[in-house]
Amino acid sequence: MTGIAHEARLLIDGVLTEAEGGATYDNVNPATEQVIGVAADASANDVEAAIAAARRAFDESDWSTNLELRVASIRQFHAGLLDHVDELTEISIAEIGATRMACSSIQVVEPLKFLPYYANLAESYEWRTNLGDADTLGGPATRWTEAEPVGVVAAITPWNVPTQINLAKIIPALAAGCTVILKAAPDTPWSALALGHVIAEHTDIPPGVINIITSSDNTIGELLTTDPRVDMISFTGSTPTGRRIMAAASENVTKVFLELGGKSAMVVLDDVEDLGMVAATAAFGTATVCGQGCALSTRILLPRSRYDEGIEAIAAMMAATPPADPSDPGTMLGPLINAAQRDKVEGYVRSALDEGARVVCGGKRPESMTAGYFYEPTLLADVTNDMKVAQEEIFGPVLVAIAYDDDDDAVRIANDSIFGLSGHVFSADDDRALAVARKIRTGTMSINGGVWYGADVPFGGYKQSGIGREMGQAGFDEYLETKAYAKPS
Ligand code: NAD
């Protein structure tokens, strides 16, 4: 039997099983460019089997109605995952290039807290709400509502924080009583199948309730978005893919829940006394997941009067976070996920120079590293908000600095984006910061460095950053339908 770290099988109908014809594809370590093993390469027939299993489990087992079983199973799953934190960490380092530091927080350790959170929430949830008696069109009636699971959920996820996103989708869906087909990103198969391995070996989750698919083919997920047996698509990924999924889902009017891209702004108001905290937050954000995070603030808005001072402080901080081996406990900045992503980042930096921006630091591959998809932390100055690097998601360790005139101008620039995911405001005065934050149209905001992330905090986007909320109670309600009842009273 293969171990959790090298799980090269799919999870379909409760069984860890090879892809059709034993098909596999290479899994590559982005820090070394070495093939580290193989993953199952699912075919259309494998996807078909997964959908059929999820549909059957929803329609024919008692999963959707047996709250006790669901809560107990999620607690078993949690215990199983806690036994494998070290392996999950090594997988994340090997296949994402995640830093060991990030694994002790958002990549591995923090997401495991979603399991007890949703087990407890499902247990205490008000599944039935009494609406009382009323004189209705048909006479006096007693009315109430009941929450029911949506049904079969297709969860399609990206590679940047896979354990976090996989769990943020499957756990509330399972707690709600849905059955799930999880389709992992091609670059991060083992992170997903490690969950499958633990489910198969450590839990009583019935066959078909959760199915996990990996494939080298980016578009095998399309089969999930057009199948009438799927009741809901829960997607995290880029905005262009989100648009395609929404269009595909319209065929069957399938419910969509979308967590998409971002280009969030860090607004620094002119009364900030110490720019050190701002610079540290900006440099840390640029290093986090090598800048490959949807919610990171990738535009910094500095008051024109303090622009040069801000640029100097941030560049100094960035110099302190050079790219390095992600498995080293002291490393903050690891590699990009693959060569294509590095090409994309290089293209964006070139476009910024063409449009008149200036590289303050970085802007190139580290000369000392001969292997791995590394890129230096990069600060671009003299950027205006109409430039490509200010409007599009780069998904690399690149921060763009834009000057503004007054608070209203900062708000205008922050909102001048198709995205609306997150952001920061820094000020010596919390109330002033909050007044600015309230005018910025995003799903989450940090005031003076406050951290909003947590199992109980809803996360999601305005505008083209998505539809719906993940995590928190809102991230549970996404997987429920409301049914209203009445009987004569
Ligand atoms: P992507 O959109 O390329 O792929 C995401 C997933 O969709 C992958 O599993 C992929 O195989 C699948 N896919 C691709 N085309 C498909 C199609 N036509 N039909 C169905 N599935 C399809 O995104 P990515 O490059 O893996 O991830 C990076 C993106 O994810 C960034 O834009 C980032 O902002 C976004 N993201 C958003 C959040 C959030 O919560 N808002 C979190 C993390 C990442």
Boltz pocket constraint, residues with backbone or C-beta under 6 A from the ligand:
constraints:
  - pocket:
      binder: B
      contacts: [[A, 156], [A, 157], [A, 158], [A, 159], [A, 160], [A, 161], [A, 165], [A, 183], [A, 184], [A, 185], [A, 186], [A, 217], [A, 218], [A, 219], [A, 220], [A, 221], [A, 222], [A, 225], [A, 236], [A, 237], [A, 238], [A, 239], [A, 241], [A, 242], [A, 244], [A, 245], [A, 259], [A, 260], [A, 261], [A, 262], [A, 292], [A, 293], [A, 294], [A, 295], [A, 393], [A, 395], [A, 421], [A, 461], [A, 465], [A, 466]]
      max_distance: 6.0
